[in-house]
Amino acid sequence: MPADLPLSTDVSLAPFNTFRIPARARRYLRVTDPAQLQAVAADAQLAALPRLVLGGGSNLLIARDEVDALVLHMGLEGREIVGATAGAILVRAQAGENWHAFVEWTLAQGLGGLENMALIPGTVGASPIQNIGAYGAEVKDSFHSLTVFDFADGSIRTMDAAACRFGYRDSVFKHAEGSTLVVLDVTFALPRAWTPNLRYAELAQAVQDIAAPTARAVADAVIAIRRRKLPDPAEIGNAGSFFKNPVVPREHCARLLATWPDLVHHAQPDGSEKLAAGWLIDRCGWKGKNLGRAGVYPKQALVLVNNGGATGGEIMALARAIQADVEARFGVRLEPEPVLV
Ligand SMILES: Cc1cc2nc3c(=O)[nH]c(=O)nc-3n(C[C@H](O)[C@H](O)[C@H](O)COP(=O)(O)OP(=O)(O)OC[C@H]3O[C@@H](n4cnc5c(N)ncnc54)[C@H](O)[C@@H]3O)c2cc1C
């Protein structure tokens, strides 16, 4: 085993996941240099271990007491303006940078483009994994390229948007083909000629009194809305939206509308309909309810919370009960958004 790798054993992951699940990692490495990943890959014993790449732990549910894997906790730091194209300025941040601090930094440079995604927890390196999005914007809209380390062959290479195969809360990194990849840094192309993205009605309303809203003003509005609606993980354990919004065929949506005329639905370009998972959960009576020490956030039915001391198993039991009720009532299977470990 490489003597210079600062490997630890039996490390508590409670401070490193926003659900505050008190699991322990059998082996743990804080990654502060890509060369450490190369050293892990070159060591036969370490390379053979199962791996968990960890960013801010804000999109994970650890359902076990012990994570029997080598946890690679991304601590790569740094952000810089790296170039320009005819229409955009290119900015790059290392994987371990805090996402919101990076958004704030881009705004301080006078660059707009990421403001609708202000205050999303987690790291820059995780932002492409599920193509994070909020208030009508997604990472893929501002994405330029990223750098990965590949455990399959020890190489470091650049990937463009097509190679990342971004979808709704999805990318190649969530599939078998991407499972050996660790994101080292991400580059964004931020427009020289910025215009506000106010497609999301609640956001448009929040800035309606400002004649020409700046990117800073839009970010402030987003931050205010999020603080009002979402629990702060520093105060109450959660991982944001626990379920993805389900997409159903148009005919299924029409059948539901016949019974529930106020069903929240959004037509998709391919003719299918995206339903609001929070609405479905609310209609099953789960908002504000608890099951053991796990609960459904009273202000937002899509958010499951740790009311204090809940295990990952208790959160999963609540998630399964909700899934069963929603499926029985609406014939729709809800899929968890966080990664289950
Ligand atoms: C209060 C709250 C609100 C939220 N709101 C939103 C929202 O509005 N929109 C949204 O999209 N999400 C939201 N989320 C979810 C979460 O913030 C994002 O998914 C975020 O990108 C997760 O980042 P992380 O660093 O915490 O990732 P982690 O939870 O540490 O990891 C998530 C997944 O990414 C993988 N991963 C992490 N870093 C890397 C890397 N460098 N290379 C390869 N794989 C990696 C992990 O292995 C894991 O599979 C919210 C969460 C919370 C708690």
The ligand as an SDF file (V2000), in Angstrom:
LIG
                    3D

 53 58  0  0  0  0  0  0  0  0999 V2000
  -31.5390   21.2290    0.8360 C   0  0  0  0  0  0  0  0  0  0  0  0
  -31.1520   20.6130   -0.4810 C   0  0  0  0  0  0  0  0  0  0  0  0
  -31.5990   21.1770   -1.6580 C   0  0  0  0  0  0  0  0  0  0  0  0
  -31.2410   20.6300   -2.9060 C   0  0  0  0  0  0  0  0  0  0  0  0
  -31.7040   21.2300   -4.0370 N   0  0  0  0  0  0  0  0  0  0  0  0
  -31.3600   20.7270   -5.2530 C   0  0  0  0  0  0  0  0  0  0  0  0
  -31.8300   21.3550   -6.4590 C   0  0  0  0  0  0  0  0  0  0  0  0
  -32.5010   22.3820   -6.4240 O   0  0  0  0  0  0  0  0  0  0  0  0
  -31.4810   20.8050   -7.6390 N   0  0  0  0  0  0  0  0  0  0  0  0
  -30.6970   19.6840   -7.7090 C   0  0  0  0  0  0  0  0  0  0  0  0
  -30.4130   19.2410   -8.8390 O   0  0  0  0  0  0  0  0  0  0  0  0
  -30.2360   19.0630   -6.6010 N   0  0  0  0  0  0  0  0  0  0  0  0
  -30.5430   19.5590   -5.3760 C   0  0  0  0  0  0  0  0  0  0  0  0
  -30.0980   18.9410   -4.2280 N   0  0  0  0  0  0  0  0  0  0  0  0
  -29.2790   17.7310   -4.3360 C   0  0  0  0  0  0  0  0  0  0  0  0
  -27.7520   17.9970   -4.2660 C   0  0  0  0  0  0  0  0  0  0  0  0
  -27.4930   19.2590   -3.7520 O   0  0  0  0  0  0  0  0  0  0  0  0
  -27.0900   17.8900   -5.6440 C   0  0  0  0  0  0  0  0  0  0  0  0
  -27.3590   16.6460   -6.2510 O   0  0  0  0  0  0  0  0  0  0  0  0
  -25.5660   18.0660   -5.5620 C   0  0  0  0  0  0  0  0  0  0  0  0
  -25.0030   18.1520   -6.8530 O   0  0  0  0  0  0  0  0  0  0  0  0
  -24.8740   16.9460   -4.8060 C   0  0  0  0  0  0  0  0  0  0  0  0
  -23.5310   17.3230   -4.6310 O   0  0  0  0  0  0  0  0  0  0  0  0
  -22.6100   16.6180   -3.5630 P   0  0  0  0  0  0  0  0  0  0  0  0
  -21.2380   17.1450   -3.7440 O   0  0  0  0  0  0  0  0  0  0  0  0
  -23.2020   16.7640   -2.2160 O   0  0  0  0  0  0  0  0  0  0  0  0
  -22.6750   15.1100   -4.0580 O   0  0  0  0  0  0  0  0  0  0  0  0
  -22.6950   13.7830   -3.1670 P   0  0  0  0  0  0  0  0  0  0  0  0
  -24.0040   13.6800   -2.4590 O   0  0  0  0  0  0  0  0  0  0  0  0
  -21.4750   13.6760   -2.3580 O   0  0  0  0  0  0  0  0  0  0  0  0
  -22.6560   12.6750   -4.3210 O   0  0  0  0  0  0  0  0  0  0  0  0
  -23.7590   12.4950   -5.1900 C   0  0  0  0  0  0  0  0  0  0  0  0
  -23.3680   11.4880   -6.2760 C   0  0  0  0  0  0  0  0  0  0  0  0
  -22.3420   12.0620   -7.0870 O   0  0  0  0  0  0  0  0  0  0  0  0
  -21.1610   11.2460   -7.0510 C   0  0  0  0  0  0  0  0  0  0  0  0
  -20.0210   12.1740   -7.0530 N   0  0  0  0  0  0  0  0  0  0  0  0
  -19.8060   13.2210   -6.2240 C   0  0  0  0  0  0  0  0  0  0  0  0
  -18.6830   13.8760   -6.5810 N   0  0  0  0  0  0  0  0  0  0  0  0
  -18.1870   13.2200   -7.6670 C   0  0  0  0  0  0  0  0  0  0  0  0
  -17.0360   13.4150   -8.4910 C   0  0  0  0  0  0  0  0  0  0  0  0
  -16.1800   14.4070   -8.2980 N   0  0  0  0  0  0  0  0  0  0  0  0
  -16.8190   12.5240   -9.5190 N   0  0  0  0  0  0  0  0  0  0  0  0
  -17.6830   11.5000   -9.7430 C   0  0  0  0  0  0  0  0  0  0  0  0
  -18.7790   11.2790   -8.9920 N   0  0  0  0  0  0  0  0  0  0  0  0
  -19.0280   12.1420   -7.9660 C   0  0  0  0  0  0  0  0  0  0  0  0
  -21.2780   10.4350   -5.7690 C   0  0  0  0  0  0  0  0  0  0  0  0
  -20.5400    9.2290   -5.8670 O   0  0  0  0  0  0  0  0  0  0  0  0
  -22.7740   10.1980   -5.7210 C   0  0  0  0  0  0  0  0  0  0  0  0
  -23.1060    9.1400   -6.5860 O   0  0  0  0  0  0  0  0  0  0  0  0
  -30.4240   19.4710   -2.9630 C   0  0  0  0  0  0  0  0  0  0  0  0
  -29.9540   18.8960   -1.7680 C   0  0  0  0  0  0  0  0  0  0  0  0
  -30.3000   19.4710   -0.5400 C   0  0  0  0  0  0  0  0  0  0  0  0
  -29.7760   18.8610    0.7260 C   0  0  0  0  0  0  0  0  0  0  0  0
  1  2  1  0
  2  3  1  0
  2 52  2  0
  3  4  2  0
  4  5  1  0
  4 50  1  0
  5  6  2  0
  6  7  1  0
  6 13  1  0
  7  8  2  0
  7  9  1  0
  9 10  1  0
 10 11  2  0
 10 12  1  0
 12 13  2  0
 13 14  1  0
 14 15  1  0
 14 50  1  0
 15 16  1  0
 16 17  1  0
 16 18  1  0
 18 19  1  0
 18 20  1  0
 20 21  1  0
 20 22  1  0
 22 23  1  0
 23 24  1  0
 24 25  2  0
 24 26  1  0
 24 27  1  0
 27 28  1  0
 28 29  2  0
 28 30  1  0
 28 31  1  0
 31 32  1  0
 32 33  1  0
 33 34  1  0
 33 48  1  0
 34 35  1  0
 35 36  1  0
 35 46  1  0
 36 37  1  0
 36 45  1  0
 37 38  2  0
 38 39  1  0
 39 40  1  0
 39 45  2  0
 40 41  1  0
 40 42  2  0
 42 43  1  0
 43 44  2  0
 44 45  1  0
 46 47  1  0
 46 48  1  0
 48 49  1  0
 50 51  2  0
 51 52  1  0
 52 53  1  0
M  END
$$$$
